[in-house]
Amino acid sequence: MEYIRDNKLEVGDKLPSERFLSEALKISRNSVREALRFLETQGIITVHTGIGSFIASDCSDRSVSLQFTQLNYQETLEVKTSLEVLLASKLIYIITDEQLNHLDSLIDSMNDCKAEGRPFHEPDLKFHKYLYELSPNSTLKDMLSDILTILDNYWSQFGDFPDDIGSLRFHRDIADGFRNKDLFFIQKSYNEMLDYDIKLFKEHIKMNDQASIIYLGDVITRMSV
């Protein structure tokens, strides 16, 4: 919206390409695409496949209903960790050997990726999602899934993920904690993973020297330290 107003675009004018907007606004092309989809649902633009996006209505004197959520990345990680520990307390006595074996296979996949010099982001994500799917509490599952999506979208803006071999140990410890029915050890492992993730994030922000904006449909979330 600000880009449209600042550049005084009028009905019928064509918007620049996704690539141009991505570079101009310093956000990922996926974020641009989500923002354009939202503007289309609001009737502000029309999108013609293979041709481009065009201004469909005058927005100079109208406000668009957007939800702005100020989100602190570190606090979001802390909430995620607390909810994961809560989930562990619900799973620890009902998780089956078959399910534990599946967690082991995901950890093995992470190790294989690292040994071959490939990113292990996907099996890492599957590890957490699999535990969420086992939740006997559907609300807890949905909350954790939403938070994981927000955090994952943050990193996807930069085209890379914080793959570091140090984080593999925490996944192994969490799985071992479930196998040994040791909730204290699981909680300790999650908290150590939290400290590690915060360290990686702060190093990343220091290198990029900027906050990041994530477009999630009609929600714009600003991530900051």
ChimeraX attribute file (.defattr): number of C-alpha atoms within 10 A of each C-alpha:
attribute: neighborCount
match mode: 1-to-1
recipient: residues
	/A:1	14
	/A:2	8
	/A:3	12
	/A:4	15
	/A:5	13
	/A:6	9
	/A:7	9
	/A:8	11
	/A:9	17
	/A:10	16
	/A:11	13
	/A:12	14
	/A:13	14
	/A:14	17
	/A:15	18
	/A:16	12
	/A:17	13
	/A:18	18
	/A:19	13
	/A:20	13
	/A:21	18
	/A:22	17
	/A:23	12
	/A:24	10
	/A:25	11
	/A:26	15
	/A:27	18
	/A:28	22
	/A:29	17
	/A:30	17
	/A:31	23
	/A:32	22
	/A:33	17
	/A:34	17
	/A:35	19
	/A:36	22
	/A:37	17
	/A:38	19
	/A:39	20
	/A:40	17
	/A:41	12
	/A:42	15
	/A:43	14
	/A:44	18
	/A:45	24
	/A:46	20
	/A:47	17
	/A:48	9
	/A:49	7
	/A:50	6
	/A:51	9
	/A:52	13
	/A:53	20
	/A:54	20
	/A:55	21
	/A:56	19
	/A:57	15
	/A:58	16
	/A:59	19
	/A:60	14
	/A:61	6
	/A:62	8
	/A:63	8
	/A:64	10
	/A:65	9
	/A:66	11
	/A:67	11
	/A:68	11
	/A:69	11
	/A:70	11
	/A:71	15
	/A:72	13
	/A:73	20
	/A:74	19
	/A:75	13
	/A:76	16
	/A:77	19
	/A:78	16
	/A:79	14
	/A:80	21
	/A:81	19
	/A:82	16
	/A:83	16
	/A:84	21
	/A:85	20
	/A:86	14
	/A:87	20
	/A:88	23
	/A:89	18
	/A:90	15
	/A:91	19
	/A:92	17
	/A:93	14
	/A:94	13
	/A:95	17
	/A:96	13
	/A:97	11
	/A:98	9
	/A:99	14
	/A:100	16
	/A:101	13
	/A:102	15
	/A:103	23
	/A:104	17
	/A:105	14
	/A:106	23
	/A:107	22
	/A:108	15
	/A:109	16
	/A:110	24
	/A:111	17
	/A:112	14
	/A:113	16
	/A:114	16
	/A:115	12
	/A:116	9
	/A:117	9
	/A:118	12
	/A:119	18
	/A:120	23
	/A:121	17
	/A:122	12
	/A:123	19
	/A:124	18
	/A:125	14
	/A:126	14
	/A:127	20
	/A:128	17
	/A:129	15
	/A:130	14
	/A:131	18
	/A:132	22
	/A:133	15
	/A:134	16
	/A:135	17
	/A:136	13
	/A:137	12
	/A:138	12
	/A:139	10
	/A:140	16
	/A:141	19
	/A:142	14
	/A:143	13
	/A:144	22
	/A:145	16
	/A:146	12
	/A:147	15
	/A:148	18
	/A:149	12
	/A:150	20
	/A:151	16
	/A:152	14
	/A:153	19
	/A:154	21
	/A:155	16
	/A:156	15
	/A:157	19
	/A:158	13
	/A:159	9
	/A:160	10
	/A:161	14
	/A:162	14
	/A:163	16
	/A:164	14
	/A:165	12
	/A:166	10
	/A:167	16
	/A:168	18
	/A:169	13
	/A:170	19
	/A:171	23
	/A:172	16
	/A:173	16
	/A:174	22
	/A:175	20
	/A:176	17
	/A:177	20
	/A:178	22
	/A:179	16
	/A:180	13
	/A:181	18
	/A:182	16
	/A:183	19
	/A:184	12
	/A:185	16
	/A:186	25
	/A:187	20
	/A:188	16
	/A:189	21
	/A:190	22
	/A:191	17
	/A:192	16
	/A:193	21
	/A:194	20
	/A:195	15
	/A:196	15
	/A:197	17
	/A:198	18
	/A:199	12
	/A:200	15
	/A:201	17
	/A:202	16
	/A:203	12
	/A:204	14
	/A:205	14
	/A:206	10
	/A:207	9
	/A:208	11
	/A:209	10
	/A:210	12
	/A:211	11
	/A:212	17
	/A:213	19
	/A:214	24
	/A:215	23
	/A:216	16
	/A:217	17
	/A:218	17
	/A:219	16
	/A:220	18
	/A:221	19
	/A:222	17
	/A:223	20
	/A:224	16
	/A:225	13
